[in-house]
Amino acid sequence: MKKRMYSLLFWSMLAVYLYLLVDLLFLSRGSGSNQRSINLIPFHTISQYIRVDDGIRTKLVDVNVWGNVLIFMPAGIYMMLFRHGRYVSTFFLIMSLSILAEVIQYAFAIGACDIDDVLLNSLGGLIGIGIYALLAAIYHSPERIRKVITVTSTAVGIPVFVLFVILLAANL
């Protein structure tokens, strides 16, 4: 019974994460102005963000930069659960998925295609891989690692999802 509950929670939280990821990357952006923009100069957008010094834009910069890192951290953790020990190839898979997301945003004109987003997303994935490696060093057993990740993702995921639903309802 307990094992089935952990499994249900794990798959539910993974589904919630994937839904939120797809929504943040593609759905919440709407069709925009249907104008495409692309930045292939590494650190160009990030350096522009660093130069922002007024209060409101600084908060938006923080959300953009840290948001790009944070949304891919769970990807690194979850992928490592399925790719035990394949740290380097998992990192390149995360980077490839980030590139694919940017290409889709460009193709459908639903966001700027920006190499800095790929760098920040990849950093988030790398941090997630590092968190998994730390858990693996502490707990050794894949089953125990999965339980810790399930409990943690549930503790974080439920409030995040509730907040998401509240914000969605408030913006209807």
N, C-alpha and C positions, 0 to 999 in steps of 0.2 A: 504494500500500500504506500509506504513512505517513498519507495523507489519510483513508483508511478507518479506520485505527486511532484517529486523533483524533476522527473522527465517532462511532465506537463508544464511546470513552471519554466523550465529551460526553453522548451520549444515555443512557449507563449512569449517569453521575453525576447527571444531571437526574432520572432515574427513582428513584435512591436518595434524592435530596433530597425528591422528592414523596412517596415512601413514608414517610420519616421525618416529614415535615410532617403528613401525614394521621394517622400514628400518634400523634404528640405532641398534636395538636389534638383528636383524637376517640377513637382506639382504646385508648390507654393509660390513659384515665380510667375505663374500665369504666362500669357503670351507676350507680355511686355509690349515694347514698341516694334517688335519684329525686326530690330536692327541687330546685326551681328557685330561683335567686337572681339578682338583677339590680342593677347599680350604674350609674346614668346620670349621676352627679356626677363631672365630670372631676377627676382627681388625688386623689379620695377614698381609694382603695385605696393609691395610691403614698404619700400623706401618712401613712397608717397604717403602712406599711412603714418609712418613715423614722424613725418614733418607736420602732421595735423596737430594743432595745439589748442583749438577751441573746445569747450565742454561737450556740446552735443555731438559733433563729428567724432570726437575722441571715443565716446561711448560706442558709436556705430563701428568704428575701426576695431575696438576691442571685441565686439560681437563677431565681426567678420573674421578677424585673424584667429581668435581663440575658438570660434565656432568651427572653422575649417579644421583645426587640430582635433577638437573634441569629438566631432561627428565620426571620425575615422578610428578613434581609439578602440571602441568596441569591436570594430572589424578586425583589428589585429588580434584581439583576445579570442573572439569567436573562431576566426580562421585557424588559429593555432590549436584549438580543440579538435579540429578535424585533420590537421596536418602536423601531427606530433613531431617535433624536432626539426621541421623544415623551415627554419627561421628565414634564411636568405630568399628562398623561392616564395615564401609567403609575403615577404616585404615587396618583392617585385610584382606579385599578383595584386597586392593592394595598390601599388603605384599604377599598374595597368588599368585597374578598375577606376581609379581617379582620372586617368587620362581619358578613358572611355566616357566617363560622366561629363568631362569638359567638352569632348567632341560632340556628344549628344546635345548639350546645352547650346553649342555653336550651331549645329545642324538645324535645330528647331527654334533658334533665336529666343531661348528662354534663360539667358544669362550670359555673362561674359566668359569667354574661353581664356583662362589665365593660367600661365605656368606656375605662378605663385600659389594658386589654389592647389595645384598638383603637389607642390613642395610641402605646403602646410598639411594637406590630407595625408601625404606620405609620412610626415613627421608624426601625425596622430596615430597612424597605423603602426609605426615603429615603436612608439610609446606603448601601445597596446601589446605588441609582441614582447616588449621588455617586461610589462606587467605579468604576462603569461610565464615568461622565463623565470621571474622571481617566484611566482606561485609554484612552478614546477620544482624549483630548488628547495622550497619550503615543504611542500606536501608530497612530492615524488609520485604519488598514485594518480593516474589520469582521472579516476573516479572521484577522488577527493578534490582535485582541482576543479572538476566540473561542478561539484556541489558548492564549492566556495564561489565560483563564478555565477552559478544559478541564484544563490542567496543574495549576492551583491547586486547582480543585475535586476533582481526583483525589487530589492530595497531602493535602488536608484530608478529603475524603469517605471514602476507604478506612479510615483509622484511626477516624473517627467511626462508620462502619457496623460495623466489627469490635467496637468498644466497645459499641455498641448490641446486637449479637448476644450478646456475653458477658453483659451485664446482663440481657438477656431470658432467656438460659439459666439464669442464677443465680437468677432469680425464678420459675422454673417449679415 
